[in-house]
């Protein structure tokens, strides 16, 4: 990365393409080209691959004590590869949780800032890790990359502006939780300003994810067309892929291409989220361990006929006059229609839809499987879905053109008091209620905000 007076420059393909906002490096001659006169300017280039590297091998006469570092109040910026790396085992096949995450245990990062890294802010490995009150921004492929670790907490952090170099042919994410991580919790984080990146992505063999009370805004391109053929390429706020068991509850998604995206996974429980101009998507494809281009990856998650058990309850979905996409997209590949005839959802009810009456490109709800040539059918009302599948959406409602929020302009998505008696939810399961810190005698509600708050 190259900076002029602190301003990040994009990389150009050759010296003739360089402008005042870009640079080019001729690695054969060691020449750096910029499009600005450097006189009286501070010109900087990332020179080091890492700021802090915690190894697990013997080093300087010392052996690994398995204790994670405690890092507080440190600013790390402008690294050519990553600012921080904690080594550990990276399984390349199915691995019990007892077999990884044990090289370094108990790492703590608090009140740190990690910015402007040419690839990743931090590669983190090890159980019982905490990342709290940190800002991670202006990175490329990933911001935070958690690998093969269990009992991890990410809380009250800011994750923003990943993939600032607009890399294509890659799937970037502000936070990636990868390869058989167990019980990783993301609570009360701000995930924002990510038009060319996913937000927080659990990928490959993860178990029992928790995603609660987060504010997720500006992820992906909301004007990108949805395809009946597949749910990618796309960017997602909460992305849960090839994994088992997740709770997604109490979150707000604003202007996200796919606010929630469950792909080739099972048992995702989605309760009491508010989605504004953000699609909720549950999807499954034919991808399996047999002949997959990533080898063992699909084997770590549920097989093709086990990608179900999802719950979608008490969610509030709204769109304004700019929103042309479906609010809910339940998708499976057409070739699976004869094989997978039952829906992915175990329960879908007590949801509230607040669309604006305008001509749209697609229906409000896209549903699969369906007995037609595309295996997908569209609905403009949850009642129509209920007619086709009586076990779903019996108590869900639609309020067209109703101003149900206290102030969309101020992003106050609490429900207006006059609607409190109409937008009724289903009582939460005890474990979900505990995660959201609700009282035992709670009044059921819809969306992310309890009534009266």
Buried (B, 14 or more C-beta within 10 A) or exposed (E): BBBBEEEBBBBBEEBEEBEEBBBBBEEEEEEBBBBBEEEEEEBBBBEEBBBBEBEBEEEEEEEBEEEBBEBEEBEBBBBBBBBBBBBBBBBEEEBEBEEBBBBBBBBBBBBBBBBBBBBBBBBBBBBBBBBBBBBBBBBBBBBBBBBBBBBBBBBBBBBBBBBBBEBEEEBBBBBBBBBBBBBBBBBBBBBBBBBBBBBBBBBBBBBBBBBBBBBBBBBBEBEEEBEBEEBBEBBBBBBBBBBBBBBBBBBBBBBBBBBBBBBBBBBBBBBBBBBBBBBBBBBBBBBBBEEEEEEBBBBBBBEBEBBBBBBBBBBBBBBEEEBBBBBBBBBBBBEBBEEBEEBBBBBBBBBBBBBBEEEBEBBBBBBBBBEEEEBBBBBBBBEBBBEEBEEBBBBBBBBEEBEBBBEBEEEEBBBEEEBBEEBBBBBBBEEBBEBBEBEEEBEBBBBBBBBEE
